[in-house]
Amino acid sequence: MLINQVKSGRLGQEYVCDAHPELVRAARNVGTVTSTRCPICDQADLRIVTYVFGHRLPAHGRCVSTAKEMRQLGARSDELTAYVVEACIECRWHHLLRVLPVGASRS
C-alpha cells in the first residue's frame, strides 16, 4: 500500500526511505544481492540483511552474513530471533520480510 502511495505521488519518498545508516552500510558490505529492483527508486537491486537479537548478543543485534554463522547461532541453547530485511542502498527504502526463531531447540 505504501509503495502504491509513493508511486501515485500521495506520499513523499522521504516518508518511506528512512533506513538507518547502519542497515544501509550492512546491506552495502555484507548484504545478499537479489535480482529484485527497488520498488521505490528502481535504481538498484535490493539486498537482504539478517540481524539476530537475543540474550548475550549486542543490544543492536548481530548482523549475520554467512550460513555458517547462522548455523552456529542456531546451535545455541538460548532462544534468539532473526529479522530478515530487504534494503535499497540507493534510496534507503527497507522492508521487514520475516521474523524467525533461532537457537534453543530449533537447531
C-alpha positions as a LaTeX table, in Angstrom:
\begin{tabular}{lrrr}
\hline
Residue & $x$ (\AA) & $y$ (\AA) & $z$ (\AA) \\
\hline
Met1 & 0.00 & 0.00 & 0.00 \\
Leu2 & 2.79 & 2.44 & 0.89 \\
Ile3 & 4.61 & 1.69 & $-2.35$ \\
Asn4 & 1.46 & 2.48 & $-4.33$ \\
Gln5 & 1.02 & 5.73 & $-2.42$ \\
Val6 & 4.60 & 6.80 & $-3.23$ \\
Lys7 & 4.22 & 5.81 & $-6.90$ \\
Ser8 & 0.98 & 7.79 & $-7.20$ \\
Gly9 & 2.51 & 10.85 & $-5.53$ \\
Arg10 & 0.20 & 10.80 & $-2.50$ \\
Leu11 & 3.13 & 10.11 & $-0.16$ \\
Gly12 & 6.62 & 11.55 & $-0.39$ \\
Gln13 & 9.58 & 9.22 & $-0.82$ \\
Glu14 & 11.19 & 10.73 & 2.28 \\
Tyr15 & 8.48 & 9.09 & 4.41 \\
Val16 & 9.40 & 5.55 & 3.37 \\
Cys17 & 13.12 & 5.82 & 2.56 \\
Asp18 & 14.43 & 6.10 & 6.09 \\
Ala19 & 16.66 & 3.07 & 6.68 \\
His20 & 19.14 & 3.52 & 9.49 \\
Pro21 & 22.66 & 4.27 & 8.19 \\
Glu22 & 23.95 & 1.07 & 9.83 \\
Leu23 & 21.39 & $-1.02$ & 7.92 \\
Val24 & 22.43 & 0.63 & 4.65 \\
Arg25 & 26.10 & 0.02 & 5.47 \\
Ala26 & 25.42 & $-3.66$ & 6.24 \\
Ala27 & 23.37 & $-4.02$ & 3.06 \\
Arg28 & 26.18 & $-2.49$ & 1.00 \\
Asn29 & 29.00 & $-4.50$ & 2.58 \\
Val30 & 27.57 & $-7.91$ & 3.53 \\
Gly31 & 24.01 & $-7.98$ & 2.19 \\
Thr32 & 22.97 & $-10.64$ & $-0.28$ \\
Val33 & 22.17 & $-9.01$ & $-3.62$ \\
Thr34 & 18.84 & $-10.05$ & $-5.11$ \\
Ser35 & 17.55 & $-9.74$ & $-8.66$ \\
Thr36 & 14.65 & $-7.59$ & $-7.46$ \\
Arg37 & 14.80 & $-3.88$ & $-8.27$ \\
Cys38 & 13.86 & $-1.41$ & $-5.57$ \\
Pro39 & 10.12 & $-0.71$ & $-5.88$ \\
Ile40 & 10.65 & 2.92 & $-4.89$ \\
Cys41 & 13.64 & 4.23 & $-6.86$ \\
Asp42 & 14.13 & 1.45 & $-9.44$ \\
Gln43 & 17.85 & 2.30 & $-9.36$ \\
Ala44 & 19.36 & $-0.71$ & $-7.59$ \\
Asp45 & 18.71 & $-4.33$ & $-6.79$ \\
Leu46 & 17.53 & $-4.93$ & $-3.24$ \\
Arg47 & 19.86 & $-6.57$ & $-0.74$ \\
Ile48 & 18.92 & $-8.96$ & 2.04 \\
Val49 & 20.34 & $-8.43$ & 5.53 \\
Thr50 & 19.70 & $-10.61$ & 8.59 \\
Tyr51 & 20.04 & $-9.38$ & 12.16 \\
Val52 & 19.81 & $-11.69$ & 15.16 \\
Phe53 & 18.79 & $-10.44$ & 18.61 \\
Gly54 & 18.77 & $-12.19$ & 21.95 \\
His55 & 20.41 & $-12.78$ & 25.30 \\
Arg56 & 24.20 & $-12.32$ & 25.28 \\
Leu57 & 24.16 & $-10.55$ & 21.91 \\
Pro58 & 24.80 & $-6.82$ & 21.44 \\
Ala59 & 21.78 & $-4.59$ & 22.09 \\
His60 & 21.87 & $-3.51$ & 18.43 \\
Gly61 & 21.79 & $-7.15$ & 17.33 \\
Arg62 & 24.28 & $-9.17$ & 15.35 \\
Cys63 & 24.41 & $-8.91$ & 11.59 \\
Val64 & 24.70 & $-12.43$ & 10.20 \\
Ser65 & 26.38 & $-12.65$ & 6.81 \\
Thr66 & 27.04 & $-16.38$ & 6.30 \\
Ala67 & 25.12 & $-19.64$ & 6.58 \\
Lys68 & 27.86 & $-20.98$ & 8.87 \\
Glu69 & 27.34 & $-18.09$ & 11.28 \\
Met70 & 23.58 & $-18.72$ & 11.29 \\
Arg71 & 24.13 & $-22.44$ & 11.99 \\
Gln72 & 26.38 & $-21.54$ & 14.92 \\
Leu73 & 23.71 & $-19.26$ & 16.36 \\
Gly74 & 21.09 & $-21.95$ & 15.74 \\
Ala75 & 23.09 & $-24.40$ & 17.84 \\
Arg76 & 22.97 & $-22.17$ & 20.90 \\
Ser77 & 20.89 & $-23.19$ & 23.89 \\
Asp78 & 19.24 & $-19.79$ & 24.30 \\
Glu79 & 16.37 & $-18.51$ & 22.19 \\
Leu80 & 17.21 & $-15.86$ & 19.61 \\
Thr81 & 15.19 & $-14.05$ & 16.97 \\
Ala82 & 16.33 & $-13.33$ & 13.41 \\
Tyr83 & 14.94 & $-10.41$ & 11.42 \\
Val84 & 15.35 & $-10.65$ & 7.65 \\
Val85 & 15.20 & $-7.25$ & 5.96 \\
Glu86 & 15.39 & $-6.17$ & 2.33 \\
Ala87 & 17.03 & $-2.79$ & 1.76 \\
Cys88 & 17.93 & $-0.45$ & $-1.08$ \\
Ile89 & 21.40 & 1.09 & $-0.82$ \\
Glu90 & 20.45 & 3.92 & $-3.19$ \\
Cys91 & 17.24 & 5.43 & $-1.75$ \\
Arg92 & 17.35 & 3.81 & 1.76 \\
Trp93 & 13.97 & 2.06 & 1.44 \\
His94 & 13.67 & $-1.05$ & 3.63 \\
His95 & 11.10 & $-3.67$ & 4.45 \\
Leu96 & 10.93 & $-6.43$ & 7.08 \\
Leu97 & 10.47 & $-9.69$ & 5.17 \\
Arg98 & 10.24 & $-12.19$ & 8.00 \\
Val99 & 10.95 & $-12.90$ & 11.65 \\
Leu100 & 12.38 & $-16.33$ & 12.52 \\
Pro101 & 13.14 & $-18.14$ & 15.78 \\
Val102 & 16.77 & $-19.24$ & 16.12 \\
Gly103 & 18.58 & $-21.31$ & 18.75 \\
Ala104 & 17.28 & $-23.33$ & 21.71 \\
Ser105 & 15.58 & $-26.49$ & 20.44 \\
Arg106 & 15.31 & $-25.21$ & 16.87 \\
Ser107 & 18.70 & $-26.40$ & 15.67 \\
\hline
\end{tabular}
